[in-house]
């Protein structure tokens, strides 16, 4: 399982759960995917993360580092 963050937020306007990946925010249009349920949004988010990582690796581009939550 990857270590990238996902923010899942409900959108009243879209009637969907929208997925944002903070580590990819400077390189990808956000939100980057969605789902009708929270579980579907998470699954779609994981697929998008893998898709971008594979594409960046294949193109020889740098890959963003996963962020780590720092607890005091």
Helices and strands as residue ranges (DSSP letters): E 7-11, E 16-20, G 22-24, E 33-35, H 38-58
